[in-house]
């Protein structure tokens, strides 16, 4: 059985050391999952570029996507991280729990986004036509649709990385999702 540890700054390439330094300066730490991307000479930089790219899906909407994807993929790390980030973006605990269930009934447009995202992820890209129609009827555009798919790809990368490595979660645990 493989055991993964979180690499330290000294364990990664000089290019990744510079990225660790930038993360430390910008957000005050190097989250364990980001550090684990540092195993790859190019993985961390590539991921940070994708994660930080311009998008029409930002703020609460981005956190809805992140929470839905992470719940469907059962990623404890990303659920913990995006519960914390979701609160910082203005979502309440109840809204976060609802988003994890694939809904956001507190806002019709975000609800259509949540339903679309859940259908997209659960059906591996073969989204339910009703979910797609509701997404567009709620005011989302084709540009938004593409950006949601990119955001799903972004979150799937970290969900899968944690699933394989099982590195320690360094955020407060997300509450259990009850029925």
ABEGO torsion letter per residue (X at the ends): XBBBBBBBAAABBAAAAAAAAAAAAAAGBBBAAAAAAAABAAAAAAAAAAAABBBABBEAAAAAAAAAAAAAAGBAAAAAAAAAAAAAAGBBAAAAAAAAAGBBAABAAAAAAAAAAAAAAAAGGBBBAAAAAAAAAAGBBAAAAAAAAAAAAAAAAAAAAAAAAGBBBABBBBBBBBX
